[in-house]
Amino acid sequence: MFFKHLQKVLKDNIREYGMYIALFIIMAIFTITTDGIFISSRNISNLLNQTGYIAVLAVGMTLVIVIRHIDLSVGFLAGFLGAVAAVALQFWNLPVWIVIPMTLALGAVAGLITAYPVAQLGIPSFVASLAGWLIYRGLLLLVTAATGTIIIQNDAFNAIGNGYIPDILPDRAFLPDLHIVTLLLGVVAIVLFIINAINSRKKKQAYNFEVLPMDMFIFQLIFVSIIVGLITWVLAGYNGLSWTVVVVLIVVGIYHFITTQTVVGRHIYAIGGNPEAAELSGISVKKLTFAVFGSMGMLSALSGILFASRLQSATTQAGTLFELDAIAAAYIGGVSAAGGVGKVSGSLIGAIVYMSLTSGMNLMNVDIAYQYVVRGAVLALAVIFDVATRKAGK
């Protein structure tokens, strides 16, 4: 009975669970081919830090694709705003607590500028954002023209991309090699997940909605708890949670809440499902288009901050291909090319899958040419999978 229920659940939710299965297979393959190096605490920590700047872009890109648009400008916008932050810190001597909000605000304004020809003039987002791609590429070169690479010497700023949350009693005698705060946060995350899952199940049952069979529900709780516990244990073995991971989790948490628990979120998916019907039902498609692109611009700025902080510098090549990586992560994470379908949490998993491929192939010393071929093939498979599941659903 258990295996029948498991088969049915996987078949009915293959679109949602497919990316998790893919991530598990990829990690298993690279763990074997690298003799365990891939799954080491140090590599997983580095992998998550490298994923950070792509993950926040993928979150914003997911919403853009959900409303049936695309934004190609985000890569060089991130690079340009990272350079602006570097200039503000190094040459204008502004404090970090001013530079970060200022950079995020500039990103939001840039996103609104991109949205104007799309929402107000009806220009295809591909063309409008391509213009932005060229403009921000030029602005990045102008900002870095005089000095080339701008070295950032602000410790507080650099800690965002390279620092880790502090531990309690660092000189303790018990479990000296583990990050206790990370372990405690992992336990809290597991407890909150179980409580939230139980409450959600009760609410669905109260309204006679379909829920998982009890054996599947218990299996889900145990499986997710084990995965979270293992990830927490691995990270605790090497410095613990980084500030980059904390920032990404906060962003995903906020956007997950907005898209699943608010009217704005429901309206965004309504627009993606049928823009004309959404307009006729009283939803302001223009305003939400501005909001989604403005949000995308702000997340581009955050991505630029994370990348510049991690490198501790702003370079002329910053932001190159970021937009394609973000789009690929969003599609791998389950967003539909037809719009109206996609989860913010899925974009995070998609980013981890995409960057895991890069990390694993680097550890195997695979030539960069073959890496592009593999990443392209995975993206193609993700889109084919989307089309196939949509046809099956019909």
JOZI-V56720 format. One record per helix or strand of 2 or more residues. SS is the DSSP state (a for helix, b for strand). FROM is the first residue (numbers start at 1). TO is the last residue. Records with the same first field share a line. If there is no record, write none. Layout:
# JOZI-V56720
SS=FROM-TO  FROM-TO
This chain:
# JOZI-V56720
a=2-12  14-33  41-66  74-90  96-120  125-143  155-162  180-206  214-236  243-261  263-273  275-280  285-311  322-332  344-363  368-393
b=150-151  313-314
